[in-house]
Amino acid sequence: MHRSPRAALLPFLALAISAACSKEAAAPPPAVSPYAPPPTMAAAVKVVDIDVGRAVDMDKRISDKTDSFKPTDTIYVSVGTEGSSSGTTLAAHWTYQDGQVVKHDEASVAPSGAAHTEFHISKPSGWPAGDYKVEVMLNGASAGTKSFKVSK
C-alpha cells in the first residue's frame, strides 16, 4: 500500500496543533495603576519657609529679619517653596489684631525647584500699633502663618 506524502504528515500536524493548543497563554503585562504618577511628573510644590522682615534681597529672601516693626516700615514676607509646577497660586492674607483684613495678595508662580516669592504691605501714614499676622496660602489651602507686631 502506497501512502501519499500528505497522509504521512497528518499525524505530525495533529501533534503540533495539539501541542500549540495545550500551551498556556502568555501572561498579560502588568496593569498600570491609574493612581500612580507618570515617571516624568515633577514633585508637587510645597511651602518650606515663611519669613517676615524689613527688606528683601535680589533672590526675594528676607535680608533684614524681624517680627517687630515701626508704623512707617514696609513689611515683607518671603515664601520659600520647593518642587515644580506650571501653575501654582500663592497668596498672602494680612490681618490686624481681631482678624480685620489689611490686604490680600495673590501671585501665580511656575517654580522649577527651590524658589522664593515676595509680598509686602506699606502705609505711608503709618500702621496702627498692635499685633498682625500674615497667612500664606498655597492653591487656596493654608501653608502657614507668621505673627508680627507694630510698635511706636
C-alpha positions as CSV (number, residue, x, y, z in Angstrom):
1,M,0.0,0.0,0.0
2,H,1.3,3.3,-1.0
3,R,0.7,6.4,1.2
4,S,0.7,10.0,-0.1
5,P,3.1,12.5,1.4
6,R,0.2,14.5,2.8
7,A,-1.1,11.5,4.6
8,A,2.3,10.9,6.2
9,L,2.4,14.4,7.6
10,L,-1.1,14.3,9.1
11,P,0.0,12.6,12.4
12,F,2.8,15.2,12.9
13,L,0.5,18.1,12.0
14,A,-2.1,16.8,14.5
15,L,0.6,16.5,17.2
16,A,1.8,20.1,16.5
17,I,-1.7,21.5,16.7
18,S,-2.4,19.6,19.9
19,A,0.8,20.9,21.5
20,A,0.1,24.5,20.4
21,C,-3.4,24.4,21.8
22,S,-2.3,23.0,25.1
23,K,0.2,25.7,25.8
24,E,-0.8,28.3,28.4
25,A,-1.4,31.8,27.1
26,A,1.4,34.2,27.8
27,A,0.7,36.3,30.9
28,P,-0.5,39.8,30.0
29,P,1.8,42.7,31.0
30,P,1.2,44.1,34.5
31,A,-1.5,46.7,34.6
32,V,-0.5,50.4,35.2
33,S,-2.3,51.9,38.2
34,P,-4.3,54.9,37.3
35,Y,-3.3,56.4,40.6
36,A,0.5,56.3,40.1
37,P,2.0,59.5,38.8
38,P,3.8,59.2,35.5
39,P,7.6,58.9,35.9
40,T,8.1,62.3,34.3
41,M,5.7,64.1,36.7
42,A,7.6,66.6,38.9
43,A,7.2,66.8,42.7
44,A,4.3,69.0,43.7
45,V,5.1,72.4,45.1
46,K,5.2,72.8,48.8
47,V,5.9,75.8,51.1
48,V,9.1,75.1,53.1
49,D,9.8,78.5,54.7
50,I,8.0,81.8,55.6
51,D,9.9,84.8,56.9
52,V,9.0,88.4,57.7
53,G,11.2,91.4,57.7
54,R,12.0,95.0,56.6
55,A,13.8,94.2,53.3
56,V,14.4,91.5,50.7
57,D,17.4,90.7,48.6
58,M,17.6,90.1,44.8
59,D,16.5,86.5,45.4
60,K,13.4,87.6,47.2
61,R,14.7,86.4,50.5
62,I,14.3,88.4,53.7
63,S,17.6,90.3,54.3
64,D,16.5,92.1,57.5
65,K,14.5,89.5,59.5
66,T,12.4,90.8,62.4
67,D,8.9,90.5,63.8
68,S,8.9,94.0,65.3
69,F,8.1,96.9,63.1
70,K,7.7,100.7,63.3
71,P,4.5,102.2,62.0
72,T,6.1,103.6,58.7
73,D,8.0,100.4,57.9
74,T,7.3,98.4,54.7
75,I,6.6,94.8,55.9
76,Y,7.8,92.0,53.7
77,V,7.0,88.3,53.7
78,S,9.2,85.8,51.7
79,V,7.7,82.5,50.9
80,G,10.2,79.7,50.1
81,T,8.9,76.8,48.0
82,E,10.3,73.6,46.6
83,G,9.0,71.5,43.8
84,S,7.9,72.2,40.2
85,S,4.6,73.3,38.7
86,S,3.4,75.1,35.7
87,G,0.6,76.8,37.6
88,T,0.6,77.4,41.4
89,T,-1.1,80.2,43.3
90,L,0.5,81.7,46.3
91,A,-1.4,84.2,48.5
92,A,-0.6,86.4,51.5
93,H,-3.6,87.3,53.7
94,W,-2.6,90.1,56.0
95,T,-4.7,90.7,59.1
96,Y,-4.7,93.1,62.1
97,Q,-5.5,92.1,65.7
98,D,-9.0,90.7,65.7
99,G,-8.9,89.5,62.1
100,Q,-9.5,92.8,60.3
101,V,-8.2,92.3,56.8
102,V,-5.3,94.6,55.9
103,K,-4.6,93.2,52.4
104,H,-4.9,90.1,50.3
105,D,-2.3,89.5,47.6
106,E,-2.1,86.6,45.1
107,A,0.7,85.6,42.7
108,S,0.7,82.9,40.0
109,V,4.1,81.1,40.1
110,A,5.6,78.4,38.0
111,P,8.6,77.2,40.0
112,S,11.0,74.5,38.9
113,G,12.9,73.7,42.1
114,A,13.6,75.9,45.1
115,A,12.2,79.4,44.7
116,H,11.1,82.4,46.8
117,T,8.1,84.7,46.3
118,E,7.8,88.1,48.0
119,F,4.7,90.0,49.2
120,H,4.7,93.3,51.1
121,I,2.5,95.9,52.7
122,S,3.2,99.6,53.3
123,K,1.2,102.5,54.7
124,P,2.9,105.9,54.4
125,S,0.6,107.4,57.0
126,G,1.7,104.6,59.4
127,W,0.3,101.3,60.7
128,P,-1.6,101.3,63.9
129,A,0.3,99.8,66.8
130,G,-0.8,96.2,67.6
131,D,-0.5,92.6,66.6
132,Y,-0.6,91.5,63.0
133,K,-0.5,88.2,61.2
134,V,0.2,87.1,57.6
135,E,-1.2,83.7,56.5
136,V,0.3,82.2,53.4
137,M,-2.0,80.1,51.1
138,L,-0.9,77.6,48.6
139,N,-3.6,76.9,46.0
140,G,-6.2,78.1,48.4
141,A,-5.0,76.0,51.4
142,S,-3.2,77.4,54.4
143,A,0.5,76.8,54.3
144,G,1.5,78.6,57.5
145,T,1.4,81.9,59.3
146,K,3.8,84.4,60.8
147,S,2.8,86.9,63.5
148,F,4.5,90.3,64.0
149,K,4.0,93.5,65.9
150,V,3.9,97.1,65.1
151,S,5.1,99.4,68.0
152,K,5.6,103.2,68.2
